[in-house]
Amino acid sequence: MKHREILAYAIRAYGEQRQIDKAVEEMAELTAALLHYRERGGSADPVREEIADVGIMLDQLTLIFGGVDPFRERKISRLRERLG
Ligand SMILES: [Mg+2]
């Protein structure tokens, strides 16, 4: 099974609402890992692990909500303009 198929299967198996809740939970874990790293340093592996978790959940949110690409393109364009 491909990455996208596994994620689509997870959404079907657990339901959209549960995966949205899971995304919120994983983003909170990444926030905590980043704050811990910024304030106390140490290994970056906990940050990397939470980045992976959030990435997986963002991919699922993208499948659930769709229509993300035009927003991403607009924001990247604006960033490019600001950078000159
Ligand atoms: Mg996590």
PDB file of the backbone (N, CA, C, O) and the ligand in Angstrom, with CONECT records:
HET     MG  A 101       1
ATOM      1  N   MET A   1       0.836  -1.206   0.000  1.00  0.00           N
ATOM      2  CA  MET A   1       0.000   0.000   0.000  1.00  0.00           C
ATOM      3  C   MET A   1       0.865   1.247   0.000  1.00  0.00           C
ATOM      4  O   MET A   1       1.852   1.341   0.730  1.00  0.00           O
ATOM      5  N   LYS A   2       0.471   2.209  -0.840  1.00  0.00           N
ATOM      6  CA  LYS A   2       1.222   3.461  -0.888  1.00  0.00           C
ATOM      7  C   LYS A   2       0.856   4.340   0.303  1.00  0.00           C
ATOM      8  O   LYS A   2      -0.191   4.175   0.930  1.00  0.00           O
ATOM      9  N   HIS A   3       1.762   5.286   0.594  1.00  0.00           N
ATOM     10  CA  HIS A   3       1.592   6.252   1.696  1.00  0.00           C
ATOM     11  C   HIS A   3       0.175   6.849   1.699  1.00  0.00           C
ATOM     12  O   HIS A   3      -0.517   6.799   2.716  1.00  0.00           O
ATOM     13  N   ARG A   4      -0.253   7.415   0.559  1.00  0.00           N
ATOM     14  CA  ARG A   4      -1.556   8.076   0.463  1.00  0.00           C
ATOM     15  C   ARG A   4      -2.704   7.094   0.712  1.00  0.00           C
ATOM     16  O   ARG A   4      -3.708   7.445   1.332  1.00  0.00           O
ATOM     17  N   GLU A   5      -2.546   5.867   0.223  1.00  0.00           N
ATOM     18  CA  GLU A   5      -3.585   4.840   0.410  1.00  0.00           C
ATOM     19  C   GLU A   5      -3.713   4.460   1.883  1.00  0.00           C
ATOM     20  O   GLU A   5      -4.820   4.257   2.382  1.00  0.00           O
ATOM     21  N   ILE A   6      -2.588   4.364   2.570  1.00  0.00           N
ATOM     22  CA  ILE A   6      -2.597   4.037   4.002  1.00  0.00           C
ATOM     23  C   ILE A   6      -3.327   5.138   4.775  1.00  0.00           C
ATOM     24  O   ILE A   6      -4.134   4.862   5.664  1.00  0.00           O
ATOM     25  N   LEU A   7      -3.025   6.397   4.415  1.00  0.00           N
ATOM     26  CA  LEU A   7      -3.666   7.523   5.100  1.00  0.00           C
ATOM     27  C   LEU A   7      -5.162   7.566   4.816  1.00  0.00           C
ATOM     28  O   LEU A   7      -5.957   7.814   5.723  1.00  0.00           O
ATOM     29  N   ALA A   8      -5.555   7.328   3.564  1.00  0.00           N
ATOM     30  CA  ALA A   8      -6.985   7.308   3.199  1.00  0.00           C
ATOM     31  C   ALA A   8      -7.688   6.178   3.956  1.00  0.00           C
ATOM     32  O   ALA A   8      -8.822   6.335   4.408  1.00  0.00           O
ATOM     33  N   TYR A   9      -7.010   5.050   4.088  1.00  0.00           N
ATOM     34  CA  TYR A   9      -7.570   3.912   4.819  1.00  0.00           C
ATOM     35  C   TYR A   9      -7.762   4.268   6.306  1.00  0.00           C
ATOM     36  O   TYR A   9      -8.776   3.925   6.914  1.00  0.00           O
ATOM     37  N   ALA A  10      -6.769   4.960   6.868  1.00  0.00           N
ATOM     38  CA  ALA A  10      -6.859   5.377   8.281  1.00  0.00           C
ATOM     39  C   ALA A  10      -8.067   6.286   8.491  1.00  0.00           C
ATOM     40  O   ALA A  10      -8.779   6.154   9.487  1.00  0.00           O
ATOM     41  N   ILE A  11      -8.300   7.208   7.554  1.00  0.00           N
ATOM     42  CA  ILE A  11      -9.450   8.126   7.666  1.00  0.00           C
ATOM     43  C   ILE A  11     -10.754   7.334   7.612  1.00  0.00           C
ATOM     44  O   ILE A  11     -11.678   7.597   8.381  1.00  0.00           O
ATOM     45  N   ARG A  12     -10.823   6.357   6.695  1.00  0.00           N
ATOM     46  CA  ARG A  12     -12.038   5.520   6.609  1.00  0.00           C
ATOM     47  C   ARG A  12     -12.221   4.686   7.871  1.00  0.00           C
ATOM     48  O   ARG A  12     -13.333   4.549   8.380  1.00  0.00           O
ATOM     49  N   ALA A  13     -11.101   4.122   8.377  1.00  0.00           N
ATOM     50  CA  ALA A  13     -11.166   3.215   9.528  1.00  0.00           C
ATOM     51  C   ALA A  13     -11.550   3.960  10.810  1.00  0.00           C
ATOM     52  O   ALA A  13     -12.406   3.497  11.564  1.00  0.00           O
ATOM     53  N   TYR A  14     -10.923   5.104  11.053  1.00  0.00           N
ATOM     54  CA  TYR A  14     -11.123   5.817  12.320  1.00  0.00           C
ATOM     55  C   TYR A  14     -12.186   6.910  12.236  1.00  0.00           C
ATOM     56  O   TYR A  14     -12.771   7.295  13.248  1.00  0.00           O
ATOM     57  N   GLY A  15     -12.434   7.411  11.014  1.00  0.00           N
ATOM     58  CA  GLY A  15     -13.398   8.498  10.834  1.00  0.00           C
ATOM     59  C   GLY A  15     -12.709   9.854  10.829  1.00  0.00           C
ATOM     60  O   GLY A  15     -11.677  10.049  11.471  1.00  0.00           O
ATOM     61  N   GLU A  16     -13.311  10.799  10.081  1.00  0.00           N
ATOM     62  CA  GLU A  16     -12.704  12.131   9.926  1.00  0.00           C
ATOM     63  C   GLU A  16     -12.594  12.849  11.267  1.00  0.00           C
ATOM     64  O   GLU A  16     -11.562  13.453  11.561  1.00  0.00           O
ATOM     65  N   GLN A  17     -13.652  12.791  12.089  1.00  0.00           N
ATOM     66  CA  GLN A  17     -13.649  13.539  13.341  1.00  0.00           C
ATOM     67  C   GLN A  17     -12.497  13.112  14.242  1.00  0.00           C
ATOM     68  O   GLN A  17     -11.816  13.944  14.840  1.00  0.00           O
ATOM     69  N   ARG A  18     -12.293  11.802  14.328  1.00  0.00           N
ATOM     70  CA  ARG A  18     -11.217  11.290  15.195  1.00  0.00           C
ATOM     71  C   ARG A  18      -9.842  11.706  14.671  1.00  0.00           C
ATOM     72  O   ARG A  18      -8.942  12.016  15.451  1.00  0.00           O
ATOM     73  N   GLN A  19      -9.687  11.711  13.343  1.00  0.00           N
ATOM     74  CA  GLN A  19      -8.384  12.097  12.778  1.00  0.00           C
ATOM     75  C   GLN A  19      -8.148  13.596  12.936  1.00  0.00           C
ATOM     76  O   GLN A  19      -7.006  14.028  13.092  1.00  0.00           O
ATOM     77  N   ILE A  20      -9.219  14.394  12.897  1.00  0.00           N
ATOM     78  CA  ILE A  20      -9.081  15.830  13.167  1.00  0.00           C
ATOM     79  C   ILE A  20      -8.637  16.027  14.618  1.00  0.00           C
ATOM     80  O   ILE A  20      -7.739  16.823  14.891  1.00  0.00           O
ATOM     81  N   ASP A  21      -9.267  15.300  15.548  1.00  0.00           N
ATOM     82  CA  ASP A  21      -8.862  15.373  16.961  1.00  0.00           C
ATOM     83  C   ASP A  21      -7.405  14.939  17.132  1.00  0.00           C
ATOM     84  O   ASP A  21      -6.653  15.539  17.900  1.00  0.00           O
ATOM     85  N   LYS A  22      -7.018  13.888  16.405  1.00  0.00           N
ATOM     86  CA  LYS A  22      -5.640  13.384  16.473  1.00  0.00           C
ATOM     87  C   LYS A  22      -4.657  14.433  15.952  1.00  0.00           C
ATOM     88  O   LYS A  22      -3.566  14.590  16.501  1.00  0.00           O
ATOM     89  N   ALA A  23      -5.039  15.149  14.896  1.00  0.00           N
ATOM     90  CA  ALA A  23      -4.179  16.209  14.354  1.00  0.00           C
ATOM     91  C   ALA A  23      -3.964  17.294  15.407  1.00  0.00           C
ATOM     92  O   ALA A  23      -2.841  17.755  15.609  1.00  0.00           O
ATOM     93  N   VAL A  24      -5.039  17.697  16.073  1.00  0.00           N
ATOM     94  CA  VAL A  24      -4.931  18.714  17.125  1.00  0.00           C
ATOM     95  C   VAL A  24      -3.966  18.232  18.209  1.00  0.00           C
ATOM     96  O   VAL A  24      -3.111  18.986  18.676  1.00  0.00           O
ATOM     97  N   GLU A  25      -4.116  16.966  18.602  1.00  0.00           N
ATOM     98  CA  GLU A  25      -3.273  16.375  19.645  1.00  0.00           C
ATOM     99  C   GLU A  25      -1.798  16.366  19.215  1.00  0.00           C
ATOM    100  O   GLU A  25      -0.917  16.733  19.993  1.00  0.00           O
ATOM    101  N   GLU A  26      -1.543  15.944  17.973  1.00  0.00           N
ATOM    102  CA  GLU A  26      -0.155  15.870  17.504  1.00  0.00           C
ATOM    103  C   GLU A  26       0.472  17.259  17.379  1.00  0.00           C
ATOM    104  O   GLU A  26       1.659  17.432  17.658  1.00  0.00           O
ATOM    105  N   MET A  27      -0.322  18.252  16.960  1.00  0.00           N
ATOM    106  CA  MET A  27       0.217  19.610  16.868  1.00  0.00           C
ATOM    107  C   MET A  27       0.584  20.135  18.255  1.00  0.00           C
ATOM    108  O   MET A  27       1.579  20.843  18.412  1.00  0.00           O
ATOM    109  N   ALA A  28      -0.213  19.790  19.247  1.00  0.00           N
ATOM    110  CA  ALA A  28       0.103  20.196  20.628  1.00  0.00           C
ATOM    111  C   ALA A  28       1.396  19.517  21.091  1.00  0.00           C
ATOM    112  O   ALA A  28       2.211  20.128  21.782  1.00  0.00           O
ATOM    113  N   GLU A  29       1.578  18.248  20.706  1.00  0.00           N
ATOM    114  CA  GLU A  29       2.813  17.539  21.084  1.00  0.00           C
ATOM    115  C   GLU A  29       4.035  18.177  20.421  1.00  0.00           C
ATOM    116  O   GLU A  29       5.092  18.294  21.041  1.00  0.00           O
ATOM    117  N   LEU A  30       3.884  18.592  19.150  1.00  0.00           N
ATOM    118  CA  LEU A  30       5.007  19.257  18.469  1.00  0.00           C
ATOM    119  C   LEU A  30       5.304  20.593  19.136  1.00  0.00           C
ATOM    120  O   LEU A  30       6.468  20.942  19.329  1.00  0.00           O
ATOM    121  N   THR A  31       4.269  21.339  19.487  1.00  0.00           N
ATOM    122  CA  THR A  31       4.467  22.615  20.191  1.00  0.00           C
ATOM    123  C   THR A  31       5.256  22.376  21.477  1.00  0.00           C
ATOM    124  O   THR A  31       6.218  23.091  21.756  1.00  0.00           O
ATOM    125  N   ALA A  32       4.855  21.376  22.258  1.00  0.00           N
ATOM    126  CA  ALA A  32       5.533  21.079  23.528  1.00  0.00           C
ATOM    127  C   ALA A  32       6.984  20.670  23.284  1.00  0.00           C
ATOM    128  O   ALA A  32       7.879  21.087  24.019  1.00  0.00           O
ATOM    129  N   ALA A  33       7.220  19.846  22.242  1.00  0.00           N
ATOM    130  CA  ALA A  33       8.589  19.385  21.946  1.00  0.00           C
ATOM    131  C   ALA A  33       9.471  20.560  21.524  1.00  0.00           C
ATOM    132  O   ALA A  33      10.634  20.640  21.920  1.00  0.00           O
ATOM    133  N   LEU A  34       8.914  21.474  20.718  1.00  0.00           N
ATOM    134  CA  LEU A  34       9.690  22.646  20.270  1.00  0.00           C
ATOM    135  C   LEU A  34      10.015  23.560  21.445  1.00  0.00           C
ATOM    136  O   LEU A  34      11.140  24.047  21.561  1.00  0.00           O
ATOM    137  N   LEU A  35       9.036  23.794  22.316  1.00  0.00           N
ATOM    138  CA  LEU A  35       9.282  24.667  23.471  1.00  0.00           C
ATOM    139  C   LEU A  35      10.319  24.047  24.397  1.00  0.00           C
ATOM    140  O   LEU A  35      11.196  24.738  24.915  1.00  0.00           O
ATOM    141  N   HIS A  36      10.208  22.733  24.600  1.00  0.00           N
ATOM    142  CA  HIS A  36      11.179  22.029  25.439  1.00  0.00           C
ATOM    143  C   HIS A  36      12.580  22.156  24.839  1.00  0.00           C
ATOM    144  O   HIS A  36      13.544  22.435  25.553  1.00  0.00           O
ATOM    145  N   TYR A  37      12.687  21.949  23.522  1.00  0.00           N
ATOM    146  CA  TYR A  37      13.991  22.023  22.850  1.00  0.00           C
ATOM    147  C   TYR A  37      14.556  23.441  22.933  1.00  0.00           C
ATOM    148  O   TYR A  37      15.744  23.626  23.196  1.00  0.00           O
ATOM    149  N   ARG A  38      13.702  24.437  22.707  1.00  0.00           N
ATOM    150  CA  ARG A  38      14.152  25.826  22.739  1.00  0.00           C
ATOM    151  C   ARG A  38      14.612  26.231  24.131  1.00  0.00           C
ATOM    152  O   ARG A  38      15.583  26.972  24.287  1.00  0.00           O
ATOM    153  N   GLU A  39      13.903  25.735  25.140  1.00  0.00           N
ATOM    154  CA  GLU A  39      14.209  26.176  26.502  1.00  0.00           C
ATOM    155  C   GLU A  39      15.289  25.339  27.179  1.00  0.00           C
ATOM    156  O   GLU A  39      16.065  25.856  27.983  1.00  0.00           O
ATOM    157  N   ARG A  40      15.340  24.051  26.858  1.00  0.00           N
ATOM    158  CA  ARG A  40      16.273  23.180  27.578  1.00  0.00           C
ATOM    159  C   ARG A  40      17.288  22.479  26.685  1.00  0.00           C
ATOM    160  O   ARG A  40      18.196  21.817  27.188  1.00  0.00           O
ATOM    161  N   GLY A  41      17.146  22.617  25.345  1.00  0.00           N
ATOM    162  CA  GLY A  41      18.101  21.986  24.431  1.00  0.00           C
ATOM    163  C   GLY A  41      18.013  20.469  24.503  1.00  0.00           C
ATOM    164  O   GLY A  41      16.934  19.912  24.701  1.00  0.00           O
ATOM    165  N   GLY A  42      19.156  19.804  24.340  1.00  0.00           N
ATOM    166  CA  GLY A  42      19.192  18.337  24.346  1.00  0.00           C
ATOM    167  C   GLY A  42      18.981  17.775  22.961  1.00  0.00           C
ATOM    168  O   GLY A  42      19.164  18.470  21.962  1.00  0.00           O
ATOM    169  N   SER A  43      18.595  16.508  22.904  1.00  0.00           N
ATOM    170  CA  SER A  43      18.419  15.835  21.619  1.00  0.00           C
ATOM    171  C   SER A  43      17.271  16.460  20.822  1.00  0.00           C
ATOM    172  O   SER A  43      16.237  16.827  21.379  1.00  0.00           O
ATOM    173  N   ALA A  44      17.476  16.571  19.508  1.00  0.00           N
ATOM    174  CA  ALA A  44      16.411  17.072  18.627  1.00  0.00           C
ATOM    175  C   ALA A  44      15.502  15.935  18.155  1.00  0.00           C
ATOM    176  O   ALA A  44      14.519  16.177  17.455  1.00  0.00           O
ATOM    177  N   ASP A  45      15.823  14.710  18.532  1.00  0.00           N
ATOM    178  CA  ASP A  45      15.008  13.583  18.059  1.00  0.00           C
ATOM    179  C   ASP A  45      13.532  13.668  18.459  1.00  0.00           C
ATOM    180  O   ASP A  45      12.667  13.341  17.646  1.00  0.00           O
ATOM    181  N   PRO A  46      13.215  14.103  19.707  1.00  0.00           N
ATOM    182  CA  PRO A  46      11.785  14.250  20.032  1.00  0.00           C
ATOM    183  C   PRO A  46      11.079  15.245  19.107  1.00  0.00           C
ATOM    184  O   PRO A  46       9.912  15.053  18.764  1.00  0.00           O
ATOM    185  N   VAL A  47      11.786  16.312  18.701  1.00  0.00           N
ATOM    186  CA  VAL A  47      11.213  17.288  17.758  1.00  0.00           C
ATOM    187  C   VAL A  47      11.004  16.612  16.401  1.00  0.00           C
ATOM    188  O   VAL A  47       9.954  16.765  15.778  1.00  0.00           O
ATOM    189  N   ARG A  48      12.011  15.868  15.955  1.00  0.00           N
ATOM    190  CA  ARG A  48      11.898  15.176  14.653  1.00  0.00           C
ATOM    191  C   ARG A  48      10.723  14.203  14.655  1.00  0.00           C
ATOM    192  O   ARG A  48       9.981  14.113  13.676  1.00  0.00           O
ATOM    193  N   GLU A  49      10.559  13.479  15.757  1.00  0.00           N
ATOM    194  CA  GLU A  49       9.456  12.518  15.837  1.00  0.00           C
ATOM    195  C   GLU A  49       8.108  13.223  15.749  1.00  0.00           C
ATOM    196  O   GLU A  49       7.202  12.758  15.058  1.00  0.00           O
ATOM    197  N   GLU A  50       7.979  14.348  16.451  1.00  0.00           N
ATOM    198  CA  GLU A  50       6.698  15.075  16.425  1.00  0.00           C
ATOM    199  C   GLU A  50       6.464  15.741  15.076  1.00  0.00           C
ATOM    200  O   GLU A  50       5.323  15.859  14.629  1.00  0.00           O
ATOM    201  N   ILE A  51       7.557  16.183  14.416  1.00  0.00           N
ATOM    202  CA  ILE A  51       7.414  16.726  13.050  1.00  0.00           C
ATOM    203  C   ILE A  51       6.853  15.632  12.141  1.00  0.00           C
ATOM    204  O   ILE A  51       5.973  15.891  11.320  1.00  0.00           O
ATOM    205  N   ALA A  52       7.368  14.404  12.293  1.00  0.00           N
ATOM    206  CA  ALA A  52       6.871  13.279  11.480  1.00  0.00           C
ATOM    207  C   ALA A  52       5.389  13.037  11.760  1.00  0.00           C
ATOM    208  O   ALA A  52       4.598  12.859  10.834  1.00  0.00           O
ATOM    209  N   ASP A  53       5.016  13.030  13.052  1.00  0.00           N
ATOM    210  CA  ASP A  53       3.604  12.817  13.422  1.00  0.00           C
ATOM    211  C   ASP A  53       2.703  13.890  12.804  1.00  0.00           C
ATOM    212  O   ASP A  53       1.666  13.590  12.212  1.00  0.00           O
ATOM    213  N   VAL A  54       3.125  15.142  12.957  1.00  0.00           N
ATOM    214  CA  VAL A  54       2.307  16.244  12.437  1.00  0.00           C
ATOM    215  C   VAL A  54       2.231  16.179  10.911  1.00  0.00           C
ATOM    216  O   VAL A  54       1.177  16.427  10.325  1.00  0.00           O
ATOM    217  N   GLY A  55       3.361  15.843  10.270  1.00  0.00           N
ATOM    218  CA  GLY A  55       3.356  15.710   8.804  1.00  0.00           C
ATOM    219  C   GLY A  55       2.329  14.684   8.341  1.00  0.00           C
ATOM    220  O   GLY A  55       1.598  14.909   7.377  1.00  0.00           O
ATOM    221  N   ILE A  56       2.286  13.562   9.038  1.00  0.00           N
ATOM    222  CA  ILE A  56       1.323  12.502   8.704  1.00  0.00           C
ATOM    223  C   ILE A  56      -0.105  13.007   8.899  1.00  0.00           C
ATOM    224  O   ILE A  56      -0.985  12.726   8.086  1.00  0.00           O
ATOM    225  N   MET A  57      -0.330  13.753   9.980  1.00  0.00           N
ATOM    226  CA  MET A  57      -1.675  14.274  10.231  1.00  0.00           C
ATOM    227  C   MET A  57      -2.038  15.385   9.251  1.00  0.00           C
ATOM    228  O   MET A  57      -3.196  15.497   8.848  1.00  0.00           O
ATOM    229  N   LEU A  58      -1.053  16.218   8.857  1.00  0.00           N
ATOM    230  CA  LEU A  58      -1.328  17.252   7.851  1.00  0.00           C
ATOM    231  C   LEU A  58      -1.713  16.609   6.522  1.00  0.00           C
ATOM    232  O   LEU A  58      -2.605  17.093   5.826  1.00  0.00           O
ATOM    233  N   ASP A  59      -1.036  15.518   6.177  1.00  0.00           N
ATOM    234  CA  ASP A  59      -1.391  14.802   4.939  1.00  0.00           C
ATOM    235  C   ASP A  59      -2.837  14.302   5.017  1.00  0.00           C
ATOM    236  O   ASP A  59      -3.570  14.341   4.029  1.00  0.00           O
ATOM    237  N   GLN A  60      -3.235  13.833   6.198  1.00  0.00           N
ATOM    238  CA  GLN A  60      -4.625  13.369   6.353  1.00  0.00           C
ATOM    239  C   GLN A  60      -5.613  14.531   6.310  1.00  0.00           C
ATOM    240  O   GLN A  60      -6.681  14.418   5.707  1.00  0.00           O
ATOM    241  N   LEU A  61      -5.260  15.653   6.950  1.00  0.00           N
ATOM    242  CA  LEU A  61      -6.140  16.832   6.891  1.00  0.00           C
ATOM    243  C   LEU A  61      -6.300  17.306   5.450  1.00  0.00           C
ATOM    244  O   LEU A  61      -7.377  17.743   5.044  1.00  0.00           O
ATOM    245  N   THR A  62      -5.203  17.213   4.677  1.00  0.00           N
ATOM    246  CA  THR A  62      -5.257  17.612   3.262  1.00  0.00           C
ATOM    247  C   THR A  62      -6.213  16.703   2.492  1.00  0.00           C
ATOM    248  O   THR A  62      -6.948  17.166   1.620  1.00  0.00           O
ATOM    249  N   LEU A  63      -6.201  15.412   2.814  1.00  0.00           N
ATOM    250  CA  LEU A  63      -7.138  14.484   2.169  1.00  0.00           C
ATOM    251  C   LEU A  63      -8.578  14.774   2.602  1.00  0.00           C
ATOM    252  O   LEU A  63      -9.498  14.712   1.787  1.00  0.00           O
ATOM    253  N   ILE A  64      -8.771  15.089   3.888  1.00  0.00           N
ATOM    254  CA  ILE A  64     -10.124  15.327   4.409  1.00  0.00           C
ATOM    255  C   ILE A  64     -10.710  16.618   3.822  1.00  0.00           C
ATOM    256  O   ILE A  64     -11.844  16.627   3.344  1.00  0.00           O
ATOM    257  N   PHE A  65      -9.934  17.700   3.862  1.00  0.00           N
ATOM    258  CA  PHE A  65     -10.477  19.006   3.477  1.00  0.00           C
ATOM    259  C   PHE A  65     -10.266  19.334   1.999  1.00  0.00           C
ATOM    260  O   PHE A  65     -11.084  20.028   1.396  1.00  0.00           O
ATOM    261  N   GLY A  66      -9.164  18.833   1.410  1.00  0.00           N
ATOM    262  CA  GLY A  66      -8.865  19.130   0.005  1.00  0.00           C
ATOM    263  C   GLY A  66      -8.679  20.615  -0.238  1.00  0.00           C
ATOM    264  O   GLY A  66      -8.810  21.426   0.678  1.00  0.00           O
ATOM    265  N   GLY A  67      -8.370  20.970  -1.491  1.00  0.00           N
ATOM    266  CA  GLY A  67      -8.310  22.377  -1.891  1.00  0.00           C
ATOM    267  C   GLY A  67      -7.226  23.197  -1.228  1.00  0.00           C
ATOM    268  O   GLY A  67      -7.341  24.420  -1.141  1.00  0.00           O
ATOM    269  N   VAL A  68      -6.163  22.541  -0.756  1.00  0.00           N
ATOM    270  CA  VAL A  68      -5.111  23.258  -0.029  1.00  0.00           C
ATOM    271  C   VAL A  68      -4.124  23.931  -0.987  1.00  0.00           C
ATOM    272  O   VAL A  68      -3.610  25.008  -0.683  1.00  0.00           O
ATOM    273  N   ASP A  69      -3.855  23.314  -2.132  1.00  0.00           N
ATOM    274  CA  ASP A  69      -2.786  23.780  -3.032  1.00  0.00           C
ATOM    275  C   ASP A  69      -2.895  25.257  -3.436  1.00  0.00           C
ATOM    276  O   ASP A  69      -1.885  25.960  -3.391  1.00  0.00           O
ATOM    277  N   PRO A  70      -4.094  25.765  -3.836  1.00  0.00           N
ATOM    278  CA  PRO A  70      -4.155  27.186  -4.214  1.00  0.00           C
ATOM    279  C   PRO A  70      -3.739  28.114  -3.064  1.00  0.00           C
ATOM    280  O   PRO A  70      -3.092  29.137  -3.291  1.00  0.00           O
ATOM    281  N   PHE A  71      -4.110  27.755  -1.839  1.00  0.00           N
ATOM    282  CA  PHE A  71      -3.716  28.569  -0.684  1.00  0.00           C
ATOM    283  C   PHE A  71      -2.207  28.514  -0.483  1.00  0.00           C
ATOM    284  O   PHE A  71      -1.562  29.533  -0.233  1.00  0.00           O
ATOM    285  N   ARG A  72      -1.658  27.311  -0.597  1.00  0.00           N
ATOM    286  CA  ARG A  72      -0.209  27.147  -0.439  1.00  0.00           C
ATOM    287  C   ARG A  72       0.539  27.971  -1.491  1.00  0.00           C
ATOM    288  O   ARG A  72       1.498  28.673  -1.171  1.00  0.00           O
ATOM    289  N   GLU A  73       0.089  27.879  -2.757  1.00  0.00           N
ATOM    290  CA  GLU A  73       0.739  28.617  -3.846  1.00  0.00           C
ATOM    291  C   GLU A  73       0.704  30.119  -3.586  1.00  0.00           C
ATOM    292  O   GLU A  73       1.707  30.810  -3.764  1.00  0.00           O
ATOM    293  N   ARG A  74      -0.462  30.624  -3.163  1.00  0.00           N
ATOM    294  CA  ARG A  74      -0.611  32.055  -2.891  1.00  0.00           C
ATOM    295  C   ARG A  74       0.333  32.496  -1.773  1.00  0.00           C
ATOM    296  O   ARG A  74       0.963  33.551  -1.854  1.00  0.00           O
ATOM    297  N   LYS A  75       0.419  31.671  -0.730  1.00  0.00           N
ATOM    298  CA  LYS A  75       1.261  32.045   0.413  1.00  0.00           C
ATOM    299  C   LYS A  75       2.741  31.980   0.066  1.00  0.00           C
ATOM    300  O   LYS A  75       3.524  32.817   0.516  1.00  0.00           O
ATOM    301  N   ILE A  76       3.126  30.988  -0.732  1.00  0.00           N
ATOM    302  CA  ILE A  76       4.529  30.900  -1.174  1.00  0.00           C
ATOM    303  C   ILE A  76       4.866  32.091  -2.064  1.00  0.00           C
ATOM    304  O   ILE A  76       5.957  32.654  -1.967  1.00  0.00           O
ATOM    305  N   SER A  77       3.921  32.477  -2.940  1.00  0.00           N
ATOM    306  CA  SER A  77       4.151  33.641  -3.815  1.00  0.00           C
ATOM    307  C   SER A  77       4.341  34.901  -2.985  1.00  0.00           C
ATOM    308  O   SER A  77       5.249  35.694  -3.234  1.00  0.00           O
ATOM    309  N   ARG A  78       3.455  35.076  -1.978  1.00  0.00           N
ATOM    310  CA  ARG A  78       3.569  36.258  -1.120  1.00  0.00           C
ATOM    311  C   ARG A  78       4.916  36.293  -0.381  1.00  0.00           C
ATOM    312  O   ARG A  78       5.536  37.347  -0.238  1.00  0.00           O
ATOM    313  N   LEU A  79       5.348  35.112   0.082  1.00  0.00           N
ATOM    314  CA  LEU A  79       6.634  35.018   0.779  1.00  0.00           C
ATOM    315  C   LEU A  79       7.775  35.401  -0.165  1.00  0.00           C
ATOM    316  O   LEU A  79       8.693  36.127   0.217  1.00  0.00           O
ATOM    317  N   ARG A  80       7.705  34.899  -1.408  1.00  0.00           N
ATOM    318  CA  ARG A  80       8.735  35.214  -2.411  1.00  0.00           C
ATOM    319  C   ARG A  80       8.780  36.723  -2.649  1.00  0.00           C
ATOM    320  O   ARG A  80       9.860  37.308  -2.739  1.00  0.00           O
ATOM    321  N   GLU A  81       7.597  37.356  -2.751  1.00  0.00           N
ATOM    322  CA  GLU A  81       7.543  38.814  -2.958  1.00  0.00           C
ATOM    323  C   GLU A  81       8.169  39.560  -1.780  1.00  0.00           C
ATOM    324  O   GLU A  81       8.934  40.507  -1.961  1.00  0.00           O
ATOM    325  N   ARG A  82       7.824  39.107  -0.552  1.00  0.00           N
ATOM    326  CA  ARG A  82       8.377  39.780   0.632  1.00  0.00           C
ATOM    327  C   ARG A  82       9.883  39.639   0.714  1.00  0.00           C
ATOM    328  O   ARG A  82      10.574  40.535   1.199  1.00  0.00           O
ATOM    329  N   LEU A  83      10.396  38.501   0.236  1.00  0.00           N
ATOM    330  CA  LEU A  83      11.847  38.258   0.287  1.00  0.00           C
ATOM    331  C   LEU A  83      12.577  39.048  -0.798  1.00  0.00           C
ATOM    332  O   LEU A  83      13.799  39.196  -0.750  1.00  0.00           O
ATOM    333  N   GLY A  84      11.820  39.555  -1.780  1.00  0.00           N
ATOM    334  CA  GLY A  84      12.380  40.399  -2.855  1.00  0.00           C
ATOM    335  C   GLY A  84      13.086  39.642  -3.938  1.00  0.00           C
ATOM    336  O   GLY A  84      13.591  40.246  -4.884  1.00  0.00           O
TER     337      GLY A  84
HETATM  338 MG    MG A 101       3.216  12.625  18.650  1.00  0.00          MG2+
END
